[in-house]
């Protein structure tokens, strides 16, 4: 299984507005289900979120098996784009998140009812849930601890 790495563009933290990163690695999962009359929207993700001590950049890795990558590549692109959007907003819009490696480890799919919107929501909630579960630390502080 080969991994595809993609770097996100981030601004370096400044003294006035420091960057934040996760306190420790975490695996975060979320499944999104919305049932409406006549349709259903289903999608889920499993993400490994790890701090990077060497750089404030964000790296996105597709760690899916080749058969999932081939059939569900469009979903991994949505996950990547959503990761970048959430990182740009930061946690609660006040803490810009930097210095992460986010690996897409698995997708929860439904052959008929998986929708792009469901993967967007699942990714957003998995990331924010992971940030809240382990907490964020100032990126420079994380470097000094090493």
Secondary structure as the mmCIF struct_conf table of DSSP 4:
data_model
#
loop_
_struct_conf.conf_type_id
_struct_conf.id
_struct_conf.beg_label_comp_id
_struct_conf.beg_label_asym_id
_struct_conf.beg_label_seq_id
_struct_conf.end_label_comp_id
_struct_conf.end_label_asym_id
_struct_conf.end_label_seq_id
STRN STRN1 UNK A 4 UNK A 8
HELX_LH_PP_P HELX_LH_PP_P1 UNK A 9 UNK A 9
HELX_LH_PP_P HELX_LH_PP_P2 UNK A 11 UNK A 13
BEND BEND1 UNK A 15 UNK A 17
STRN STRN2 UNK A 20 UNK A 22
BEND BEND2 UNK A 23 UNK A 24
STRN STRN3 UNK A 26 UNK A 36
TURN_TY1_P TURN_TY1_P1 UNK A 37 UNK A 38
STRN STRN4 UNK A 39 UNK A 51
BEND BEND3 UNK A 53 UNK A 54
BEND BEND4 UNK A 56 UNK A 56
STRN STRN5 UNK A 58 UNK A 62
HELX_RH_AL_P HELX_RH_AL_P1 UNK A 66 UNK A 89
STRN STRN6 UNK A 91 UNK A 91
TURN_TY1_P TURN_TY1_P2 UNK A 92 UNK A 94
STRN STRN7 UNK A 95 UNK A 95
STRN STRN8 UNK A 97 UNK A 97
BEND BEND5 UNK A 99 UNK A 99
STRN STRN9 UNK A 100 UNK A 108
TURN_TY1_P TURN_TY1_P3 UNK A 111 UNK A 113
STRN STRN10 UNK A 114 UNK A 114
HELX_RH_AL_P HELX_RH_AL_P2 UNK A 116 UNK A 134
STRN STRN11 UNK A 136 UNK A 138
HELX_RH_AL_P HELX_RH_AL_P3 UNK A 139 UNK A 145
#
